[in-house]
Amino acid sequence: MTAKPAYTRAEPDARRQSLIAACARVLAREGAAGTSVRAIALEAGVSPGLVGHYFAGIDALVAETYAHVEAQVSAAIDAALDAAGDDPPARLDAFVTASFRAPVASGELLATWIAFWSLVRARADIARQHDRQYAAFRARLEDLLGACGTPEADRRRSAIAITALIDGLWLELCLSPGTFAGGEAQAIARAALRRLT
């Protein structure tokens, strides 16, 4: 019987993705303060030196993980938009309610996101990344509102209000899933949308 090697080999793209996934899991479990090269390497089953081979330090890996997690959320929203078809109100509804079902409504995703949020005040690069990501989210929402006939002068504030509604419902749904279900969050969001648009 041969011993299992301590570390495994993988193609470069697959290895980068496995390190990003490991970083997200460590952030979710340990928070930003407990996330280190050593912890991520252990989670991924690689040597700490390999993390440095792919990323210019822990800060770069965390930033890339933030971008990756945001891209996963955007992909879920894109899928909801595609399923909604071309009808503007249906697309707006899909955009708003996609956050209240898997894979976005997830306790693990919430834990990872909280770790990112905790870094916004501590790291200027993460703050800039956060601002860019949320600006892109609101811009998409403003476009959807425009397609539904919301006057241009009202789109920005409506998008801010709807974003806050989504974030608040998503946060509570992930923190206390026994309080209300995803379907109820969707119904609350739809009722608020009718008042805002």
Beta strands, then each sheet from edge to edge (+ up, - down):
end
